[in-house]
Amino acid sequence: MMNGILNVYKERGFTSHDVVAKLRGILKMKKIGHTGTLDPDACGVLPVCLGQATKVCGLLTDRKKTYEAVLLLGRETDTQDTSGQTLRERPVTAGEEQIRQTVGRFLGRQMQLPPMYSALKVGGKRLYELAREGKTVERTPRPVFFYEIEILAIALPRVKLRVTCSKGTYIRTLCHDIGEALGCGGCMEELLRTEVEPFRVEESLRLSEIEALAAAGRVQEVIWPADRLFGDWPAVSVREEFSRYMYNGNPLKAQWLAWKESPASGQELPFMIRLYTEQGVFFGTYEFDKEKACYRLQKMFYGG
């Protein structure tokens, strides 16, 4: 079984689930998971986890994401993007300076109301299912964070934005909210996800490219090993006489570990480490229990 992460370029018209289904056929394996939904009309980076690496799906979902979006001012739709039904059209009277000032007000922590056309569940049903039935239900605004909102171009009624944000953010809703703040309404016309840390769009592969590599027996060349996600954490192995404790999932004492770079005398032990077997195979991630003075297994990636 293959283990690791593929940086997939999701093309327009595919759902994130479509990508996973197609990869199961291409790679002839079932244990595959994506790391955060992209709307069918959106394109860009969709990291897909294979085998043991499916354990990092949640971690990647939590990472910062960067998008390039086109905001169409003057039009409001039921889906908050141009695929939906037009609810209202208004003239765009704002000038460039007002647009820049208004966009700047969305930086930092915001409370965002999830759109009805979204995959969130209310009472066991997805919001978009309720929306298609013509229903609108009460939603609770959720905290999101905008690290950067850069205006790349203004050619009214369109504004091109680059947005870096936290998980759970809807760029469609940001476009809608900016339009409302400007008094003319707005919706999202285009969306490209350019990065899910550390995966970038320049290095992503379309399904057709992955299929060609798989047919040539070379797909392993483009699969990221899961431990690259933890590259900032110290790499450690267990001394041979204590390896049985590692394989049994027991807590590990710091003195049992073979550090590539030993912590200096008196220095605090690192909170998180990545652990390798004596053969150099990535075993798992561990966190330090200060009270018990030992490292406890956080996630195991070892397949035996």
Buried (B, 14 or more C-beta within 10 A) or exposed (E): EBBBBBBBBBBBEBBBEBBBEBBEEBBEEEBBBBBBBBBBBBBBBBBBBBBBBBBBBBBBBEBBBBBBBBBBBBBBBBBBBBBBEEEEEBEBEBEEEEBEEBBEEBEEEBEBBBBBBBEBEBEEEBBBEBBEEEEEEEBEEBEBBBEEBEBEEBEBBBBBBBBBBBBBBBBBBBBBBBBEBBBBBBBBBBBBBBBBBBBBBEEBBEBEBBBBBBEEEEBEEBBBEBBEBBEEBBBBBBEEEBBEBBEEEEBBEBEBBEBEEEEEEEEEBBEBBBBBBEEEEBBBBBBBEEEEEBBEBBBBBBEE
